[in-house]
C-alpha cells in the first residue's frame, strides 16, 4: 500500500475542515477563505488555513499542520536538553542552601574549619554532581518532550489549530510517540485528525474552545509562500544580507533535520538559580564568621602597618627590664653574692671556647631530668639549650664527677618534691667534666629566681648545701 504524500494530506485535511465548520454561523453575504502553504513572520509556516467572518464581525481562523511518513519528525517528540539543563541547575542551586540551612539548624557548620577554602571547593563541586543526577534521572519526564508541530502552534494565535497525519506516519515507531502526541494535543487544546489508507479523515479529538495559553499568543498575518517570495525578491539586498542568505540556504537542510527548535526563555529557572546562589552566599558568610582562625591579607596588612608607622619613631634596639640585673661576682647586691670558697662551682665559670673545651670528651649521656613521681628522662644532646639567646639563671645545687652521684642526688631531691636536672657543664657554655645538678627550670628573671630560691631552700634540710643563683649569658659555644 502506497504512502500518503504531504500534499495529499493537506488537500484531504483542508476538505475535512470545510466539512467540520460548514454549520458554524457566519456573517451574511461573506465568503470562506481557504489556502495551503501559508507563511508568517519568525519562520512560522501553516500547511493550511480556513477563515471566515462570524456573526459578531470577528474573524474566525483555523490552521492545520500536515505530516506524512516522510516528515514524521515534526510530530515525534525529542527531549529538549536545554530545558532539562536549566531545571537541573535550578534544582542544584536550591539544594545547596537547603543542605547548609539544615546543617545550621542542627548546629553543624561543615565549612568552619582550618581548611575552609578546600571544603568550600568540595561543596561547589557537588553542584555539577547534583545537576548530573537530576539530568540522568528526570530527562525522560513528559515535561521535557518537545514536538515541533506543537511548539509551532504555541508561537501564534488561531481560534482552532489542527494536526493531520497519515496513517503510516508512526509506522516502525513505538506506540509511545503517538500517545505523547495525543497527550499534548489534549493538554493544549489542539485538534487531531488521522488520514487512513482509504484517504478518509478520522477524528481523534476536536480542538478546545477555551483559551488556555498564558500569556496570550500573538496573531500573525499569513501569506502564501509565493507572495513571500515576491516580497523577498523585491527587496534590495546589501552585501551582508547576501552573505546571510547564502549561509542560510546552505544550512537550511541541516537546520530542518536537527535544529528545528523555537526559542524559549527560562525566566523562572533563572530566578531560582539567582535566589539559590544568594542564599548560599549568605550561609557561607555565616560559616566564614565562625572560623577558628582569622586569615588576614598579608600584603594588605603590611601596607597598612607601613602607612600607620610612617611618621612614628623607630623602635630602639635596646630594652629595659623591670628588675636590676645581678652582677656576676658583684657583692654589692644581696642575695646575689657568689661564694668564692665553693670549689665545686669553680669549673662552671663561662668562658670562650678553649682547647680544653674542644678536647673534652663528652659522655654519651648529656642531660638527666627528674620530676617527682615520674620516670627519669634521659637526653643525649644539648639541643634543648642551644636555643637560649638571652641571659638566664639557674638554681645550682651541686656538681658531681660521676653519673651515679648525680642520679642519687636527683632521687633525693625528688623525694622532697623538688624537680631537678643534671646537665653536662659544656651544654651551658662552660668547661669541665661531670654533671651540674640544678633545681626547677631555667629562669630569665633575676628577681623571680631569687624568690624561688628562698622558697625551695625551705624544703631542703638546714644541714644540706645552700642553693646558689648562677647567671649565664647567651650560649655561643654550642655542644651537641
C-alpha positions in Angstrom: 0.0 0.0 0.0 1.5 3.3 -1.1 2.3 6.0 1.5 0.3 9.3 1.5 2.3 12.3 0.5 2.2 15.5 2.5 0.4 17.4 -0.3 -2.3 14.7 -0.4 -2.8 15.0 3.3 -3.0 18.8 3.0 -5.9 18.6 0.5 -7.7 16.0 2.5 -7.3 17.9 5.7 -8.5 21.1 4.1 -11.6 19.4 2.8 -12.3 18.0 6.2 -12.0 21.4 7.8 -14.6 22.8 5.3 -16.9 20.0 6.3 -16.3 20.4 10.0 -17.1 24.1 10.1 -19.8 24.2 7.5 -22.6 24.7 10.1 -20.7 27.4 12.0 -22.7 30.7 11.9 -21.2 33.3 9.5 -21.9 36.9 8.7 -24.4 37.5 5.9 -23.0 37.7 2.4 -19.4 36.7 3.3 -17.2 34.1 1.9 -14.9 31.4 3.5 -11.3 31.7 2.5 -9.0 28.6 2.4 -5.4 28.0 1.4 -2.3 25.9 1.8 1.4 26.6 2.4 1.0 29.9 4.2 4.0 31.6 5.8 4.1 34.2 8.6 6.8 36.0 10.4 9.5 34.4 12.6 9.7 31.4 10.1 6.2 30.2 11.1 4.6 28.0 8.4 1.0 26.8 8.3 0.3 24.0 5.9 -3.2 25.2 5.5 -5.8 27.6 6.9 -9.5 28.4 6.8 -11.1 31.6 8.0 -14.4 33.4 7.7 -16.3 36.3 9.3 -18.6 35.4 12.2 -21.9 37.0 13.0 -20.3 39.3 15.5 -17.9 40.6 12.9 -14.9 38.8 14.3 -12.6 36.8 12.0 -12.5 33.0 12.8 -9.3 31.3 11.8 -8.4 27.6 11.8 -4.9 26.4 10.8 -3.5 22.9 10.4 -0.2 21.1 10.1 0.0 18.2 7.7 2.5 15.4 8.4 3.4 12.4 6.3 5.6 9.4 6.8 8.5 11.4 5.3 8.1 14.3 7.7 7.2 12.3 10.8 9.9 14.1 12.8 7.5 17.1 13.1 5.2 15.1 15.4 7.6 12.7 17.1 8.9 14.0 20.4 12.5 14.5 21.4 13.9 15.6 24.7 14.6 19.3 25.0 18.0 19.2 26.7 18.2 22.9 27.3 15.0 22.7 29.4 16.5 19.8 31.4 19.8 21.7 31.9 18.1 24.8 33.4 15.8 22.8 35.6 18.8 20.8 36.9 20.8 23.9 37.6 17.8 25.4 39.5 17.5 22.1 41.4 21.2 22.1 42.4 21.2 25.8 43.3 18.3 25.3 45.7 19.7 22.0 47.1 23.0 23.6 48.3 21.3 26.3 50.6 18.8 23.7 51.8 21.7 21.4 52.9 23.5 24.3 54.6 20.3 25.6 56.3 19.5 22.2 57.8 23.1 21.8 59.0 22.9 25.2 60.7 19.6 24.3 62.3 21.3 21.3 64.0 24.2 23.5 65.0 26.7 21.9 62.5 28.9 24.1 60.4 30.6 21.9 57.8 32.8 24.6 56.4 34.0 26.3 59.6 37.5 24.7 59.8 41.1 25.5 59.1 40.7 24.1 55.5 37.7 26.4 54.9 38.5 27.1 51.2 39.2 23.4 50.4 35.8 22.4 51.9 34.1 25.3 50.0 35.6 23.9 46.8 34.3 20.4 47.6 30.9 21.9 48.3 30.8 23.8 45.0 32.0 20.7 43.1 28.8 19.0 44.2 26.8 21.4 42.1 27.6 19.7 38.8 27.2 16.4 40.5 23.6 17.1 41.5 22.9 18.5 38.1 24.1 15.3 36.5 22.0 13.2 38.9 18.9 15.3 38.0 19.7 15.2 34.3 20.0 11.4 34.2 17.0 10.8 36.5 14.4 13.2 35.1 15.3 13.9 31.5 12.7 11.4 30.3 9.8 13.1 32.0 6.9 14.3 29.8 7.8 17.8 30.8 10.8 17.7 28.6 9.3 16.1 25.5 9.4 18.5 22.5 7.2 18.1 19.5 7.9 20.6 16.7 4.4 20.9 15.4 3.0 21.6 18.9 5.7 24.2 19.6 4.9 25.9 16.3 1.3 26.2 17.3 2.4 27.9 20.5 4.1 30.7 18.5 0.9 32.2 17.1 -2.8 32.5 17.9 -5.6 31.0 16.0 -9.1 30.1 17.0 -8.6 26.4 16.2 -5.4 24.5 15.4 -5.2 21.0 14.0 -2.6 18.3 13.3 -3.4 16.0 10.4 -1.1 13.0 9.9 -1.1 10.0 7.5 -1.9 6.5 8.8 1.7 5.4 8.3 3.3 8.4 10.0 4.1 6.3 13.0 5.0 3.1 11.2 8.1 1.5 12.6 8.0 3.6 15.8 6.9 2.7 19.2 3.4 3.5 20.4 4.7 6.0 23.0 5.3 8.6 20.3 1.6 8.5 19.1 0.4 8.6 22.7 2.6 11.5 23.5 1.2 13.4 20.5 -2.4 12.7 21.7 -1.5 13.8 25.3 0.0 17.1 24.2 -2.9 17.9 21.9 -5.3 17.2 24.7 -3.1 19.3 27.1 -3.0 22.3 24.9 -6.4 22.0 23.2 -5.3 21.2 19.6 -7.4 19.1 17.2 -6.0 15.8 15.8 -7.1 14.1 12.6 -5.7 10.8 11.1 -6.0 10.1 7.3 -6.4 6.4 6.8 -5.2 4.3 3.9 -8.6 4.9 2.1 -7.9 8.6 2.3 -10.7 9.2 4.7 -10.2 11.6 7.7 -10.7 10.1 11.1 -11.3 12.5 14.0 -9.1 11.7 17.0 -10.0 14.8 19.0 -11.6 18.2 18.3 -9.8 21.4 19.4 -10.7 23.1 22.7 -13.0 26.1 22.5 -11.2 27.7 25.6 -8.1 29.9 25.5 -5.6 28.0 27.8 -2.4 29.9 27.0 -0.9 32.4 29.3 0.4 34.9 28.3 -1.8 35.3 25.2 -0.2 34.4 21.9 0.3 37.0 19.1 -1.8 36.9 16.0 0.2 36.6 12.7 -0.9 37.5 9.2 -0.3 34.6 6.9 0.6 35.0 3.2 1.0 32.3 0.6 4.6 31.3 0.1 4.6 32.6 -3.4 3.7 36.0 -2.1 6.5 35.8 0.4 8.9 35.0 -2.4 7.8 38.0 -4.4 8.3 40.3 -1.4 11.7 39.0 -0.7 12.8 39.3 -4.4 11.6 42.9 -4.5 13.9 43.8 -1.6 17.4 45.1 -2.5 19.9 43.0 -0.5 23.1 44.5 0.7 26.5 42.7 0.8 25.9 41.5 4.4 22.3 40.4 3.7 23.6 38.4 0.7 26.1 36.5 2.8 23.4 35.7 5.4 21.1 34.5 2.7 23.8 32.3 1.2 24.7 30.7 4.6 21.0 30.3 5.5 20.2 28.5 2.2 23.1 26.0 2.7 22.3 25.4 6.4 18.6 25.0 5.9 18.6 21.2 5.2 20.7 20.6 8.4 18.6 23.0 10.4 15.3 21.4 9.4 16.7 18.0 10.3 18.5 18.6 13.6 17.8 22.1 14.9 14.1 22.8 14.4 13.7 24.5 17.8 11.7 27.6 18.6 13.4 29.9 21.0 12.4 29.7 24.6 13.3 31.7 27.7 13.6 30.2 31.2 12.8 33.2 33.5 11.6 31.0 36.3 14.7 28.8 36.4 17.0 31.9 36.1 15.2 33.5 39.1 15.5 30.3 41.2 19.2 30.0 40.3 19.9 33.6 41.4 17.9 33.2 44.5 19.6 29.9 45.5 23.1 31.4 44.9 22.2 34.4 47.1 21.0 32.3 49.9 24.1 30.0 49.6 26.4 33.1 49.7 24.7 34.3 52.9 25.0 30.9 54.6 28.7 30.6 53.5 29.3 34.0 55.0 27.9 32.8 58.3 30.3 29.8 58.1 33.2 32.1 57.4 32.5 34.2 60.5 32.7 31.1 62.7 36.2 30.1 61.6 38.5 29.2 64.5 41.3 31.1 62.7 41.3 34.5 61.0 43.2 34.7 57.8 44.3 38.3 57.1 45.5 39.5 53.8 49.2 39.6 54.4 50.1 42.1 51.7 47.4 44.5 52.6 48.3 44.2 56.3 51.9 45.1 55.6 50.9 48.1 53.6 48.6 49.2 56.4 51.3 48.8 59.1 53.8 50.7 56.9 51.3 53.5 56.4 50.4 53.7 60.1 54.0 53.8 61.3 55.3 56.1 58.6 55.6 59.1 60.9 56.4 57.0 64.1 59.7 57.0 65.8 61.8 53.9 65.1 61.8 51.3 67.9 65.1 51.3 69.8 67.3 48.2 69.6 67.8 48.1 73.5 65.3 47.1 76.2 64.6 47.9 79.8 63.9 45.2 82.4 61.7 45.5 85.4 64.4 44.4 87.9 68.1 45.1 88.3 70.4 42.6 86.7 72.5 40.7 89.2 76.2 41.4 88.6 78.5 38.4 88.2 80.8 38.3 91.2 79.2 41.6 92.3 79.0 41.5 96.1 77.0 44.8 96.4 73.7 43.1 95.6 72.5 40.6 98.2 71.4 37.7 97.8 73.4 37.6 94.5 76.7 37.1 96.4 78.7 34.3 94.9 80.8 32.4 97.4 84.5 32.1 96.3 85.1 29.2 98.6 82.8 26.9 96.7 85.4 25.0 94.8 82.9 22.6 93.2 81.5 25.5 91.2 84.8 26.9 90.0 84.7 24.8 86.8 81.3 26.3 85.9 82.5 29.8 85.0 81.6 30.5 81.4 84.4 31.2 79.1 85.2 31.5 75.4 85.9 28.3 73.6 89.3 26.9 74.7 91.5 23.9 73.8 90.2 22.3 77.0 86.6 22.6 75.9 87.4 21.4 72.4 89.3 18.3 73.6 86.8 17.5 76.3 85.4 14.0 75.7 81.6 14.2 76.2 79.9 11.3 77.9 77.1 9.6 75.9 74.5 10.9 78.3 74.3 14.7 78.5 71.1 15.6 80.4 69.0 13.9 83.1 65.7 15.3 84.1 63.7 14.0 87.1 60.2 15.1 88.1 58.6 13.9 91.4 56.6 10.8 90.8 57.7 10.4 87.2 60.2 8.3 85.3 63.6 9.9 84.8 64.0 11.4 81.3 67.4 11.0 79.5 68.7 13.3 76.7 71.8 12.5 74.6 72.4 16.0 73.2 72.5 19.7 74.3 69.8 20.8 71.7 67.4 21.9 74.4 69.9 24.6 75.5 71.1 25.7 72.1 68.1 28.0 71.5 68.9 30.2 74.5 69.8 33.6 73.1 69.3 35.7 76.2 70.7 35.9 79.8 69.3 33.2 82.1 69.6 32.0 85.6 69.5 28.6 87.4 69.5 27.5 91.0 72.6 25.3 91.3 72.7 22.5 93.9 75.9 20.6 93.4 78.4 19.2 90.9 79.2 15.5 90.7 82.1 14.0 88.8 80.2 10.7 88.3 76.8 10.0 86.8 75.9 7.7 89.7 76.3 10.5 92.2 74.2 12.9 90.1 71.4 10.3 89.8 71.4 9.7 93.5 71.1 13.4 94.2 68.2 13.7 91.8 66.4 10.9 93.6 67.0 12.7 96.9 65.5 15.9 95.6 62.6 14.1 94.1 61.7 12.6 97.5 61.5 16.2 98.8 59.0 17.0 96.0 61.5 19.1 94.0 62.1 18.7 90.3 65.8 18.7 89.3 68.1 18.3 86.3 71.6 17.1 85.9 73.4 18.6 83.0 76.9 18.3 81.5 78.6 21.7 82.0 79.6 22.3 78.4 75.9 22.2 77.4 75.6 25.5 79.3 78.7 27.0 77.6 81.1 26.2 80.4 84.1 23.9 80.6 85.0 20.8 82.6 83.5 17.4 83.1 80.9 15.9 85.4 77.3 16.9 86.0 75.8 20.0 87.4 72.6 19.4 89.4 70.1 22.3 89.5 66.6 22.5 90.7 63.4 23.7 88.9 63.8 25.2 85.4 65.9 27.8 83.7 64.8 31.3 84.7 65.1 34.6 82.8 64.1 37.0 85.6 66.7 37.5 88.4 64.1 38.7 91.0 61.8 35.8 90.4 64.8 33.4 90.6 65.8 34.8 94.0 62.3 34.4 95.4 62.1 30.9 94.1 65.4 30.0 95.6 64.3 31.1 99.1 61.1 29.1 98.7 62.9 25.9 97.6 65.6 26.3 100.3 63.0 25.9 102.9 62.2 22.4 101.6 65.8 21.3 102.0 67.3 20.2 105.2 69.1 23.0 107.1 72.3 21.0 107.1 72.1 20.5 103.3 74.0 22.5 100.9 72.7 26.0 100.1 71.3 26.7 96.6 73.3 29.1 94.5 71.9 31.5 92.0 74.1 31.4 88.9 73.9 33.7 85.9 74.6 32.6 82.4 75.0 34.7 79.3 73.6 33.6 75.9 75.3 30.4 74.8 77.6 30.8 71.8 79.7 27.7 72.4 77.2 25.1 71.2 77.9 21.5 72.0 76.0 18.6 70.5 
